[in-house]
Amino acid sequence: MKYRILFTLLSVVLLLSSCSVLKEQGSKRYLNVKVLQTLSKTEALVVPNSQYNTNVYKVITSNEMLYDGIVIRGWYVLIDTYTYVTVKDLQKTVPVYISLNDYRLLKGSNNQY
């Protein structure tokens, strides 16, 4: 019973944290990040290029090939969340960003950005 309650509480916390990220979809942010792990040629998990911020994000590019260790800088737009499981079997959900230029192309030329 304790585990069921714990699991339910954890699910609610994850849902609420995901909702708070989703409310900000379309928000613009300057990123200065370093690729932690590539997921494909144009997708990677990244961390801020700072010793004080350890958040993880997923970045998707349309024309830039990504590789481990590369530094990426520029304006990005939050579009979604990405969930993955760590080697320690922990489920993580992180925000997904695409470049501002790619976002403009997706939304069309009438975008406010």
Phi and psi restraints in degrees (range 20) as a CNS / XPLOR table:
assign (resid 1 and name C) (resid 2 and name N)
       (resid 2 and name CA) (resid 2 and name C) 1.0 -60.0 20.0 2
assign (resid 2 and name N) (resid 2 and name CA)
       (resid 2 and name C) (resid 3 and name N) 1.0 -41.6 20.0 2
assign (resid 2 and name C) (resid 3 and name N)
       (resid 3 and name CA) (resid 3 and name C) 1.0 -67.3 20.0 2
assign (resid 3 and name N) (resid 3 and name CA)
       (resid 3 and name C) (resid 4 and name N) 1.0 -34.9 20.0 2
assign (resid 3 and name C) (resid 4 and name N)
       (resid 4 and name CA) (resid 4 and name C) 1.0 -65.0 20.0 2
assign (resid 4 and name N) (resid 4 and name CA)
       (resid 4 and name C) (resid 5 and name N) 1.0 -43.7 20.0 2
assign (resid 4 and name C) (resid 5 and name N)
       (resid 5 and name CA) (resid 5 and name C) 1.0 -64.9 20.0 2
assign (resid 5 and name N) (resid 5 and name CA)
       (resid 5 and name C) (resid 6 and name N) 1.0 -44.1 20.0 2
assign (resid 5 and name C) (resid 6 and name N)
       (resid 6 and name CA) (resid 6 and name C) 1.0 -61.1 20.0 2
assign (resid 6 and name N) (resid 6 and name CA)
       (resid 6 and name C) (resid 7 and name N) 1.0 -44.3 20.0 2
assign (resid 6 and name C) (resid 7 and name N)
       (resid 7 and name CA) (resid 7 and name C) 1.0 -62.3 20.0 2
assign (resid 7 and name N) (resid 7 and name CA)
       (resid 7 and name C) (resid 8 and name N) 1.0 -42.5 20.0 2
assign (resid 7 and name C) (resid 8 and name N)
       (resid 8 and name CA) (resid 8 and name C) 1.0 -62.8 20.0 2
assign (resid 8 and name N) (resid 8 and name CA)
       (resid 8 and name C) (resid 9 and name N) 1.0 -45.0 20.0 2
assign (resid 8 and name C) (resid 9 and name N)
       (resid 9 and name CA) (resid 9 and name C) 1.0 -62.9 20.0 2
assign (resid 9 and name N) (resid 9 and name CA)
       (resid 9 and name C) (resid 10 and name N) 1.0 -42.0 20.0 2
assign (resid 9 and name C) (resid 10 and name N)
       (resid 10 and name CA) (resid 10 and name C) 1.0 -63.2 20.0 2
assign (resid 10 and name N) (resid 10 and name CA)
       (resid 10 and name C) (resid 11 and name N) 1.0 -41.3 20.0 2
assign (resid 10 and name C) (resid 11 and name N)
       (resid 11 and name CA) (resid 11 and name C) 1.0 -61.7 20.0 2
assign (resid 11 and name N) (resid 11 and name CA)
       (resid 11 and name C) (resid 12 and name N) 1.0 -41.6 20.0 2
assign (resid 11 and name C) (resid 12 and name N)
       (resid 12 and name CA) (resid 12 and name C) 1.0 -64.7 20.0 2
assign (resid 12 and name N) (resid 12 and name CA)
       (resid 12 and name C) (resid 13 and name N) 1.0 -43.7 20.0 2
assign (resid 12 and name C) (resid 13 and name N)
       (resid 13 and name CA) (resid 13 and name C) 1.0 -61.5 20.0 2
assign (resid 13 and name N) (resid 13 and name CA)
       (resid 13 and name C) (resid 14 and name N) 1.0 -45.4 20.0 2
assign (resid 13 and name C) (resid 14 and name N)
       (resid 14 and name CA) (resid 14 and name C) 1.0 -63.1 20.0 2
assign (resid 14 and name N) (resid 14 and name CA)
       (resid 14 and name C) (resid 15 and name N) 1.0 -40.7 20.0 2
assign (resid 14 and name C) (resid 15 and name N)
       (resid 15 and name CA) (resid 15 and name C) 1.0 -63.2 20.0 2
assign (resid 15 and name N) (resid 15 and name CA)
       (resid 15 and name C) (resid 16 and name N) 1.0 -45.5 20.0 2
assign (resid 15 and name C) (resid 16 and name N)
       (resid 16 and name CA) (resid 16 and name C) 1.0 -65.8 20.0 2
assign (resid 16 and name N) (resid 16 and name CA)
       (resid 16 and name C) (resid 17 and name N) 1.0 -39.5 20.0 2
assign (resid 16 and name C) (resid 17 and name N)
       (resid 17 and name CA) (resid 17 and name C) 1.0 -67.6 20.0 2
assign (resid 17 and name N) (resid 17 and name CA)
       (resid 17 and name C) (resid 18 and name N) 1.0 -36.2 20.0 2
assign (resid 17 and name C) (resid 18 and name N)
       (resid 18 and name CA) (resid 18 and name C) 1.0 -66.2 20.0 2
assign (resid 18 and name N) (resid 18 and name CA)
       (resid 18 and name C) (resid 19 and name N) 1.0 -39.4 20.0 2
assign (resid 18 and name C) (resid 19 and name N)
       (resid 19 and name CA) (resid 19 and name C) 1.0 -63.6 20.0 2
assign (resid 19 and name N) (resid 19 and name CA)
       (resid 19 and name C) (resid 20 and name N) 1.0 -37.8 20.0 2
assign (resid 19 and name C) (resid 20 and name N)
       (resid 20 and name CA) (resid 20 and name C) 1.0 -66.5 20.0 2
assign (resid 20 and name N) (resid 20 and name CA)
       (resid 20 and name C) (resid 21 and name N) 1.0 -33.8 20.0 2
assign (resid 20 and name C) (resid 21 and name N)
       (resid 21 and name CA) (resid 21 and name C) 1.0 -71.9 20.0 2
assign (resid 21 and name N) (resid 21 and name CA)
       (resid 21 and name C) (resid 22 and name N) 1.0 -43.3 20.0 2
assign (resid 21 and name C) (resid 22 and name N)
       (resid 22 and name CA) (resid 22 and name C) 1.0 -63.4 20.0 2
assign (resid 22 and name N) (resid 22 and name CA)
       (resid 22 and name C) (resid 23 and name N) 1.0 -30.2 20.0 2
assign (resid 22 and name C) (resid 23 and name N)
       (resid 23 and name CA) (resid 23 and name C) 1.0 -63.3 20.0 2
assign (resid 23 and name N) (resid 23 and name CA)
       (resid 23 and name C) (resid 24 and name N) 1.0 -23.2 20.0 2
assign (resid 23 and name C) (resid 24 and name N)
       (resid 24 and name CA) (resid 24 and name C) 1.0 -96.7 20.0 2
assign (resid 24 and name N) (resid 24 and name CA)
       (resid 24 and name C) (resid 25 and name N) 1.0 9.9 20.0 2
assign (resid 24 and name C) (resid 25 and name N)
       (resid 25 and name CA) (resid 25 and name C) 1.0 -53.8 20.0 2
assign (resid 25 and name N) (resid 25 and name CA)
       (resid 25 and name C) (resid 26 and name N) 1.0 137.7 20.0 2
assign (resid 25 and name C) (resid 26 and name N)
       (resid 26 and name CA) (resid 26 and name C) 1.0 89.5 20.0 2
assign (resid 26 and name N) (resid 26 and name CA)
       (resid 26 and name C) (resid 27 and name N) 1.0 -5.2 20.0 2
assign (resid 26 and name C) (resid 27 and name N)
       (resid 27 and name CA) (resid 27 and name C) 1.0 -75.6 20.0 2
assign (resid 27 and name N) (resid 27 and name CA)
       (resid 27 and name C) (resid 28 and name N) 1.0 142.2 20.0 2
assign (resid 27 and name C) (resid 28 and name N)
       (resid 28 and name CA) (resid 28 and name C) 1.0 -96.6 20.0 2
assign (resid 28 and name N) (resid 28 and name CA)
       (resid 28 and name C) (resid 29 and name N) 1.0 142.1 20.0 2
assign (resid 28 and name C) (resid 29 and name N)
       (resid 29 and name CA) (resid 29 and name C) 1.0 -153.4 20.0 2
assign (resid 29 and name N) (resid 29 and name CA)
       (resid 29 and name C) (resid 30 and name N) 1.0 141.2 20.0 2
assign (resid 29 and name C) (resid 30 and name N)
       (resid 30 and name CA) (resid 30 and name C) 1.0 -84.4 20.0 2
assign (resid 30 and name N) (resid 30 and name CA)
       (resid 30 and name C) (resid 31 and name N) 1.0 125.5 20.0 2
assign (resid 30 and name C) (resid 31 and name N)
       (resid 31 and name CA) (resid 31 and name C) 1.0 -111.4 20.0 2
assign (resid 31 and name N) (resid 31 and name CA)
       (resid 31 and name C) (resid 32 and name N) 1.0 137.2 20.0 2
assign (resid 31 and name C) (resid 32 and name N)
       (resid 32 and name CA) (resid 32 and name C) 1.0 -127.7 20.0 2
assign (resid 32 and name N) (resid 32 and name CA)
       (resid 32 and name C) (resid 33 and name N) 1.0 92.5 20.0 2
assign (resid 32 and name C) (resid 33 and name N)
       (resid 33 and name CA) (resid 33 and name C) 1.0 -128.7 20.0 2
assign (resid 33 and name N) (resid 33 and name CA)
       (resid 33 and name C) (resid 34 and name N) 1.0 163.6 20.0 2
assign (resid 33 and name C) (resid 34 and name N)
       (resid 34 and name CA) (resid 34 and name C) 1.0 -123.5 20.0 2
assign (resid 34 and name N) (resid 34 and name CA)
       (resid 34 and name C) (resid 35 and name N) 1.0 135.5 20.0 2
assign (resid 34 and name C) (resid 35 and name N)
       (resid 35 and name CA) (resid 35 and name C) 1.0 -68.5 20.0 2
assign (resid 35 and name N) (resid 35 and name CA)
       (resid 35 and name C) (resid 36 and name N) 1.0 123.9 20.0 2
assign (resid 35 and name C) (resid 36 and name N)
       (resid 36 and name CA) (resid 36 and name C) 1.0 -90.2 20.0 2
assign (resid 36 and name N) (resid 36 and name CA)
       (resid 36 and name C) (resid 37 and name N) 1.0 -44.6 20.0 2
assign (resid 36 and name C) (resid 37 and name N)
       (resid 37 and name CA) (resid 37 and name C) 1.0 -153.9 20.0 2
assign (resid 37 and name N) (resid 37 and name CA)
       (resid 37 and name C) (resid 38 and name N) 1.0 127.6 20.0 2
assign (resid 37 and name C) (resid 38 and name N)
       (resid 38 and name CA) (resid 38 and name C) 1.0 -79.4 20.0 2
assign (resid 38 and name N) (resid 38 and name CA)
       (resid 38 and name C) (resid 39 and name N) 1.0 142.2 20.0 2
assign (resid 38 and name C) (resid 39 and name N)
       (resid 39 and name CA) (resid 39 and name C) 1.0 -105.7 20.0 2
assign (resid 39 and name N) (resid 39 and name CA)
       (resid 39 and name C) (resid 40 and name N) 1.0 -27.6 20.0 2
assign (resid 39 and name C) (resid 40 and name N)
       (resid 40 and name CA) (resid 40 and name C) 1.0 -160.6 20.0 2
assign (resid 40 and name N) (resid 40 and name CA)
       (resid 40 and name C) (resid 41 and name N) 1.0 -173.2 20.0 2
assign (resid 40 and name C) (resid 41 and name N)
       (resid 41 and name CA) (resid 41 and name C) 1.0 -62.8 20.0 2
assign (resid 41 and name N) (resid 41 and name CA)
       (resid 41 and name C) (resid 42 and name N) 1.0 -29.2 20.0 2
assign (resid 41 and name C) (resid 42 and name N)
       (resid 42 and name CA) (resid 42 and name C) 1.0 -122.4 20.0 2
assign (resid 42 and name N) (resid 42 and name CA)
       (resid 42 and name C) (resid 43 and name N) 1.0 11.0 20.0 2
assign (resid 42 and name C) (resid 43 and name N)
       (resid 43 and name CA) (resid 43 and name C) 1.0 -132.2 20.0 2
assign (resid 43 and name N) (resid 43 and name CA)
       (resid 43 and name C) (resid 44 and name N) 1.0 140.1 20.0 2
assign (resid 43 and name C) (resid 44 and name N)
       (resid 44 and name CA) (resid 44 and name C) 1.0 -155.9 20.0 2
assign (resid 44 and name N) (resid 44 and name CA)
       (resid 44 and name C) (resid 45 and name N) 1.0 153.6 20.0 2
assign (resid 44 and name C) (resid 45 and name N)
       (resid 45 and name CA) (resid 45 and name C) 1.0 -87.8 20.0 2
assign (resid 45 and name N) (resid 45 and name CA)
       (resid 45 and name C) (resid 46 and name N) 1.0 133.7 20.0 2
assign (resid 45 and name C) (resid 46 and name N)
       (resid 46 and name CA) (resid 46 and name C) 1.0 -130.3 20.0 2
assign (resid 46 and name N) (resid 46 and name CA)
       (resid 46 and name C) (resid 47 and name N) 1.0 159.0 20.0 2
assign (resid 46 and name C) (resid 47 and name N)
       (resid 47 and name CA) (resid 47 and name C) 1.0 -128.1 20.0 2
assign (resid 47 and name N) (resid 47 and name CA)
       (resid 47 and name C) (resid 48 and name N) 1.0 149.4 20.0 2
assign (resid 47 and name C) (resid 48 and name N)
       (resid 48 and name CA) (resid 48 and name C) 1.0 -56.8 20.0 2
assign (resid 48 and name N) (resid 48 and name CA)
       (resid 48 and name C) (resid 49 and name N) 1.0 144.2 20.0 2
assign (resid 48 and name C) (resid 49 and name N)
       (resid 49 and name CA) (resid 49 and name C) 1.0 -81.1 20.0 2
assign (resid 49 and name N) (resid 49 and name CA)
       (resid 49 and name C) (resid 50 and name N) 1.0 57.0 20.0 2
assign (resid 49 and name C) (resid 50 and name N)
       (resid 50 and name CA) (resid 50 and name C) 1.0 -150.4 20.0 2
assign (resid 50 and name N) (resid 50 and name CA)
       (resid 50 and name C) (resid 51 and name N) 1.0 143.7 20.0 2
assign (resid 50 and name C) (resid 51 and name N)
       (resid 51 and name CA) (resid 51 and name C) 1.0 -78.5 20.0 2
assign (resid 51 and name N) (resid 51 and name CA)
       (resid 51 and name C) (resid 52 and name N) 1.0 -12.7 20.0 2
assign (resid 51 and name C) (resid 52 and name N)
       (resid 52 and name CA) (resid 52 and name C) 1.0 -95.5 20.0 2
assign (resid 52 and name N) (resid 52 and name CA)
       (resid 52 and name C) (resid 53 and name N) 1.0 -19.0 20.0 2
assign (resid 52 and name C) (resid 53 and name N)
       (resid 53 and name CA) (resid 53 and name C) 1.0 -114.2 20.0 2
assign (resid 53 and name N) (resid 53 and name CA)
       (resid 53 and name C) (resid 54 and name N) 1.0 119.4 20.0 2
assign (resid 53 and name C) (resid 54 and name N)
       (resid 54 and name CA) (resid 54 and name C) 1.0 -112.0 20.0 2
assign (resid 54 and name N) (resid 54 and name CA)
       (resid 54 and name C) (resid 55 and name N) 1.0 17.4 20.0 2
assign (resid 54 and name C) (resid 55 and name N)
       (resid 55 and name CA) (resid 55 and name C) 1.0 -64.3 20.0 2
assign (resid 55 and name N) (resid 55 and name CA)
       (resid 55 and name C) (resid 56 and name N) 1.0 150.4 20.0 2
assign (resid 55 and name C) (resid 56 and name N)
       (resid 56 and name CA) (resid 56 and name C) 1.0 -112.4 20.0 2
assign (resid 56 and name N) (resid 56 and name CA)
       (resid 56 and name C) (resid 57 and name N) 1.0 140.1 20.0 2
assign (resid 56 and name C) (resid 57 and name N)
       (resid 57 and name CA) (resid 57 and name C) 1.0 -130.5 20.0 2
assign (resid 57 and name N) (resid 57 and name CA)
       (resid 57 and name C) (resid 58 and name N) 1.0 162.3 20.0 2
assign (resid 57 and name C) (resid 58 and name N)
       (resid 58 and name CA) (resid 58 and name C) 1.0 -110.4 20.0 2
assign (resid 58 and name N) (resid 58 and name CA)
       (resid 58 and name C) (resid 59 and name N) 1.0 133.4 20.0 2
assign (resid 58 and name C) (resid 59 and name N)
       (resid 59 and name CA) (resid 59 and name C) 1.0 -118.9 20.0 2
assign (resid 59 and name N) (resid 59 and name CA)
       (resid 59 and name C) (resid 60 and name N) 1.0 136.4 20.0 2
assign (resid 59 and name C) (resid 60 and name N)
       (resid 60 and name CA) (resid 60 and name C) 1.0 -120.8 20.0 2
assign (resid 60 and name N) (resid 60 and name CA)
       (resid 60 and name C) (resid 61 and name N) 1.0 130.0 20.0 2
assign (resid 60 and name C) (resid 61 and name N)
       (resid 61 and name CA) (resid 61 and name C) 1.0 -119.0 20.0 2
assign (resid 61 and name N) (resid 61 and name CA)
       (resid 61 and name C) (resid 62 and name N) 1.0 156.9 20.0 2
assign (resid 61 and name C) (resid 62 and name N)
       (resid 62 and name CA) (resid 62 and name C) 1.0 -100.1 20.0 2
assign (resid 62 and name N) (resid 62 and name CA)
       (resid 62 and name C) (resid 63 and name N) 1.0 -27.4 20.0 2
assign (resid 62 and name C) (resid 63 and name N)
       (resid 63 and name CA) (resid 63 and name C) 1.0 -131.0 20.0 2
assign (resid 63 and name N) (resid 63 and name CA)
       (resid 63 and name C) (resid 64 and name N) 1.0 1.3 20.0 2
assign (resid 63 and name C) (resid 64 and name N)
       (resid 64 and name CA) (resid 64 and name C) 1.0 -111.6 20.0 2
assign (resid 64 and name N) (resid 64 and name CA)
       (resid 64 and name C) (resid 65 and name N) 1.0 124.9 20.0 2
assign (resid 64 and name C) (resid 65 and name N)
       (resid 65 and name CA) (resid 65 and name C) 1.0 -77.5 20.0 2
assign (resid 65 and name N) (resid 65 and name CA)
       (resid 65 and name C) (resid 66 and name N) 1.0 129.8 20.0 2
assign (resid 65 and name C) (resid 66 and name N)
       (resid 66 and name CA) (resid 66 and name C) 1.0 -102.1 20.0 2
assign (resid 66 and name N) (resid 66 and name CA)
       (resid 66 and name C) (resid 67 and name N) 1.0 146.8 20.0 2
assign (resid 66 and name C) (resid 67 and name N)
       (resid 67 and name CA) (resid 67 and name C) 1.0 -148.6 20.0 2
assign (resid 67 and name N) (resid 67 and name CA)
       (resid 67 and name C) (resid 68 and name N) 1.0 158.0 20.0 2
assign (resid 67 and name C) (resid 68 and name N)
       (resid 68 and name CA) (resid 68 and name C) 1.0 -55.4 20.0 2
assign (resid 68 and name N) (resid 68 and name CA)
       (resid 68 and name C) (resid 69 and name N) 1.0 132.3 20.0 2
assign (resid 68 and name C) (resid 69 and name N)
       (resid 69 and name CA) (resid 69 and name C) 1.0 93.1 20.0 2
assign (resid 69 and name N) (resid 69 and name CA)
       (resid 69 and name C) (resid 70 and name N) 1.0 -14.7 20.0 2
assign (resid 69 and name C) (resid 70 and name N)
       (resid 70 and name CA) (resid 70 and name C) 1.0 -67.4 20.0 2
assign (resid 70 and name N) (resid 70 and name CA)
       (resid 70 and name C) (resid 71 and name N) 1.0 143.9 20.0 2
assign (resid 70 and name C) (resid 71 and name N)
       (resid 71 and name CA) (resid 71 and name C) 1.0 -96.9 20.0 2
assign (resid 71 and name N) (resid 71 and name CA)
       (resid 71 and name C) (resid 72 and name N) 1.0 133.7 20.0 2
assign (resid 71 and name C) (resid 72 and name N)
       (resid 72 and name CA) (resid 72 and name C) 1.0 -119.9 20.0 2
assign (resid 72 and name N) (resid 72 and name CA)
       (resid 72 and name C) (resid 73 and name N) 1.0 131.2 20.0 2
assign (resid 72 and name C) (resid 73 and name N)
       (resid 73 and name CA) (resid 73 and name C) 1.0 -132.7 20.0 2
assign (resid 73 and name N) (resid 73 and name CA)
       (resid 73 and name C) (resid 74 and name N) 1.0 144.1 20.0 2
assign (resid 73 and name C) (resid 74 and name N)
       (resid 74 and name CA) (resid 74 and name C) 1.0 149.3 20.0 2
assign (resid 74 and name N) (resid 74 and name CA)
       (resid 74 and name C) (resid 75 and name N) 1.0 -180.0 20.0 2
assign (resid 74 and name C) (resid 75 and name N)
       (resid 75 and name CA) (resid 75 and name C) 1.0 -86.4 20.0 2
assign (resid 75 and name N) (resid 75 and name CA)
       (resid 75 and name C) (resid 76 and name N) 1.0 130.5 20.0 2
assign (resid 75 and name C) (resid 76 and name N)
       (resid 76 and name CA) (resid 76 and name C) 1.0 -130.4 20.0 2
assign (resid 76 and name N) (resid 76 and name CA)
       (resid 76 and name C) (resid 77 and name N) 1.0 158.7 20.0 2
assign (resid 76 and name C) (resid 77 and name N)
       (resid 77 and name CA) (resid 77 and name C) 1.0 -123.8 20.0 2
assign (resid 77 and name N) (resid 77 and name CA)
       (resid 77 and name C) (resid 78 and name N) 1.0 133.3 20.0 2
assign (resid 77 and name C) (resid 78 and name N)
       (resid 78 and name CA) (resid 78 and name C) 1.0 -72.5 20.0 2
assign (resid 78 and name N) (resid 78 and name CA)
       (resid 78 and name C) (resid 79 and name N) 1.0 126.1 20.0 2
assign (resid 78 and name C) (resid 79 and name N)
       (resid 79 and name CA) (resid 79 and name C) 1.0 -122.1 20.0 2
assign (resid 79 and name N) (resid 79 and name CA)
       (resid 79 and name C) (resid 80 and name N) 1.0 -20.8 20.0 2
assign (resid 79 and name C) (resid 80 and name N)
       (resid 80 and name CA) (resid 80 and name C) 1.0 -170.3 20.0 2
assign (resid 80 and name N) (resid 80 and name CA)
       (resid 80 and name C) (resid 81 and name N) 1.0 -172.1 20.0 2
assign (resid 80 and name C) (resid 81 and name N)
       (resid 81 and name CA) (resid 81 and name C) 1.0 -124.2 20.0 2
assign (resid 81 and name N) (resid 81 and name CA)
       (resid 81 and name C) (resid 82 and name N) 1.0 158.7 20.0 2
assign (resid 81 and name C) (resid 82 and name N)
       (resid 82 and name CA) (resid 82 and name C) 1.0 -132.7 20.0 2
assign (resid 82 and name N) (resid 82 and name CA)
       (resid 82 and name C) (resid 83 and name N) 1.0 132.0 20.0 2
assign (resid 82 and name C) (resid 83 and name N)
       (resid 83 and name CA) (resid 83 and name C) 1.0 -114.2 20.0 2
assign (resid 83 and name N) (resid 83 and name CA)
       (resid 83 and name C) (resid 84 and name N) 1.0 135.3 20.0 2
assign (resid 83 and name C) (resid 84 and name N)
       (resid 84 and name CA) (resid 84 and name C) 1.0 -143.5 20.0 2
assign (resid 84 and name N) (resid 84 and name CA)
       (resid 84 and name C) (resid 85 and name N) 1.0 167.2 20.0 2
assign (resid 84 and name C) (resid 85 and name N)
       (resid 85 and name CA) (resid 85 and name C) 1.0 -114.3 20.0 2
assign (resid 85 and name N) (resid 85 and name CA)
       (resid 85 and name C) (resid 86 and name N) 1.0 130.8 20.0 2
assign (resid 85 and name C) (resid 86 and name N)
       (resid 86 and name CA) (resid 86 and name C) 1.0 -78.8 20.0 2
assign (resid 86 and name N) (resid 86 and name CA)
       (resid 86 and name C) (resid 87 and name N) 1.0 171.3 20.0 2
assign (resid 86 and name C) (resid 87 and name N)
       (resid 87 and name CA) (resid 87 and name C) 1.0 -65.2 20.0 2
assign (resid 87 and name N) (resid 87 and name CA)
       (resid 87 and name C) (resid 88 and name N) 1.0 -19.3 20.0 2
assign (resid 87 and name C) (resid 88 and name N)
       (resid 88 and name CA) (resid 88 and name C) 1.0 -90.9 20.0 2
assign (resid 88 and name N) (resid 88 and name CA)
       (resid 88 and name C) (resid 89 and name N) 1.0 14.0 20.0 2
assign (resid 88 and name C) (resid 89 and name N)
       (resid 89 and name CA) (resid 89 and name C) 1.0 63.4 20.0 2
assign (resid 89 and name N) (resid 89 and name CA)
       (resid 89 and name C) (resid 90 and name N) 1.0 34.6 20.0 2
assign (resid 89 and name C) (resid 90 and name N)
       (resid 90 and name CA) (resid 90 and name C) 1.0 -103.7 20.0 2
assign (resid 90 and name N) (resid 90 and name CA)
       (resid 90 and name C) (resid 91 and name N) 1.0 135.0 20.0 2
assign (resid 90 and name C) (resid 91 and name N)
       (resid 91 and name CA) (resid 91 and name C) 1.0 -87.1 20.0 2
assign (resid 91 and name N) (resid 91 and name CA)
       (resid 91 and name C) (resid 92 and name N) 1.0 129.2 20.0 2
assign (resid 91 and name C) (resid 92 and name N)
       (resid 92 and name CA) (resid 92 and name C) 1.0 -123.2 20.0 2
assign (resid 92 and name N) (resid 92 and name CA)
       (resid 92 and name C) (resid 93 and name N) 1.0 144.0 20.0 2
assign (resid 92 and name C) (resid 93 and name N)
       (resid 93 and name CA) (resid 93 and name C) 1.0 -123.1 20.0 2
assign (resid 93 and name N) (resid 93 and name CA)
       (resid 93 and name C) (resid 94 and name N) 1.0 126.7 20.0 2
assign (resid 93 and name C) (resid 94 and name N)
       (resid 94 and name CA) (resid 94 and name C) 1.0 -128.4 20.0 2
assign (resid 94 and name N) (resid 94 and name CA)
       (resid 94 and name C) (resid 95 and name N) 1.0 156.0 20.0 2
assign (resid 94 and name C) (resid 95 and name N)
       (resid 95 and name CA) (resid 95 and name C) 1.0 -72.1 20.0 2
assign (resid 95 and name N) (resid 95 and name CA)
       (resid 95 and name C) (resid 96 and name N) 1.0 149.3 20.0 2
assign (resid 95 and name C) (resid 96 and name N)
       (resid 96 and name CA) (resid 96 and name C) 1.0 -111.5 20.0 2
assign (resid 96 and name N) (resid 96 and name CA)
       (resid 96 and name C) (resid 97 and name N) 1.0 130.1 20.0 2
assign (resid 96 and name C) (resid 97 and name N)
       (resid 97 and name CA) (resid 97 and name C) 1.0 -120.8 20.0 2
assign (resid 97 and name N) (resid 97 and name CA)
       (resid 97 and name C) (resid 98 and name N) 1.0 144.0 20.0 2
assign (resid 97 and name C) (resid 98 and name N)
       (resid 98 and name CA) (resid 98 and name C) 1.0 -122.3 20.0 2
assign (resid 98 and name N) (resid 98 and name CA)
       (resid 98 and name C) (resid 99 and name N) 1.0 159.6 20.0 2
assign (resid 98 and name C) (resid 99 and name N)
       (resid 99 and name CA) (resid 99 and name C) 1.0 -63.6 20.0 2
assign (resid 99 and name N) (resid 99 and name CA)
       (resid 99 and name C) (resid 100 and name N) 1.0 152.2 20.0 2
assign (resid 99 and name C) (resid 100 and name N)
       (resid 100 and name CA) (resid 100 and name C) 1.0 -58.2 20.0 2
assign (resid 100 and name N) (resid 100 and name CA)
       (resid 100 and name C) (resid 101 and name N) 1.0 -40.0 20.0 2
assign (resid 100 and name C) (resid 101 and name N)
       (resid 101 and name CA) (resid 101 and name C) 1.0 -63.4 20.0 2
assign (resid 101 and name N) (resid 101 and name CA)
       (resid 101 and name C) (resid 102 and name N) 1.0 -43.1 20.0 2
assign (resid 101 and name C) (resid 102 and name N)
       (resid 102 and name CA) (resid 102 and name C) 1.0 -64.1 20.0 2
assign (resid 102 and name N) (resid 102 and name CA)
       (resid 102 and name C) (resid 103 and name N) 1.0 -38.3 20.0 2
assign (resid 102 and name C) (resid 103 and name N)
       (resid 103 and name CA) (resid 103 and name C) 1.0 -62.9 20.0 2
assign (resid 103 and name N) (resid 103 and name CA)
       (resid 103 and name C) (resid 104 and name N) 1.0 -43.1 20.0 2
assign (resid 103 and name C) (resid 104 and name N)
       (resid 104 and name CA) (resid 104 and name C) 1.0 -61.1 20.0 2
assign (resid 104 and name N) (resid 104 and name CA)
       (resid 104 and name C) (resid 105 and name N) 1.0 -40.6 20.0 2
assign (resid 104 and name C) (resid 105 and name N)
       (resid 105 and name CA) (resid 105 and name C) 1.0 -64.7 20.0 2
assign (resid 105 and name N) (resid 105 and name CA)
       (resid 105 and name C) (resid 106 and name N) 1.0 -39.4 20.0 2
assign (resid 105 and name C) (resid 106 and name N)
       (resid 106 and name CA) (resid 106 and name C) 1.0 -66.7 20.0 2
assign (resid 106 and name N) (resid 106 and name CA)
       (resid 106 and name C) (resid 107 and name N) 1.0 -39.2 20.0 2
assign (resid 106 and name C) (resid 107 and name N)
       (resid 107 and name CA) (resid 107 and name C) 1.0 -87.1 20.0 2
assign (resid 107 and name N) (resid 107 and name CA)
       (resid 107 and name C) (resid 108 and name N) 1.0 -14.7 20.0 2
assign (resid 107 and name C) (resid 108 and name N)
       (resid 108 and name CA) (resid 108 and name C) 1.0 96.6 20.0 2
assign (resid 108 and name N) (resid 108 and name CA)
       (resid 108 and name C) (resid 109 and name N) 1.0 170.7 20.0 2
assign (resid 108 and name C) (resid 109 and name N)
       (resid 109 and name CA) (resid 109 and name C) 1.0 -75.4 20.0 2
assign (resid 109 and name N) (resid 109 and name CA)
       (resid 109 and name C) (resid 110 and name N) 1.0 -8.6 20.0 2
assign (resid 109 and name C) (resid 110 and name N)
       (resid 110 and name CA) (resid 110 and name C) 1.0 -88.6 20.0 2
assign (resid 110 and name N) (resid 110 and name CA)
       (resid 110 and name C) (resid 111 and name N) 1.0 19.1 20.0 2
assign (resid 110 and name C) (resid 111 and name N)
       (resid 111 and name CA) (resid 111 and name C) 1.0 -75.7 20.0 2
assign (resid 111 and name N) (resid 111 and name CA)
       (resid 111 and name C) (resid 112 and name N) 1.0 146.9 20.0 2
assign (resid 111 and name C) (resid 112 and name N)
       (resid 112 and name CA) (resid 112 and name C) 1.0 -72.4 20.0 2
assign (resid 112 and name N) (resid 112 and name CA)
       (resid 112 and name C) (resid 113 and name N) 1.0 -18.0 20.0 2
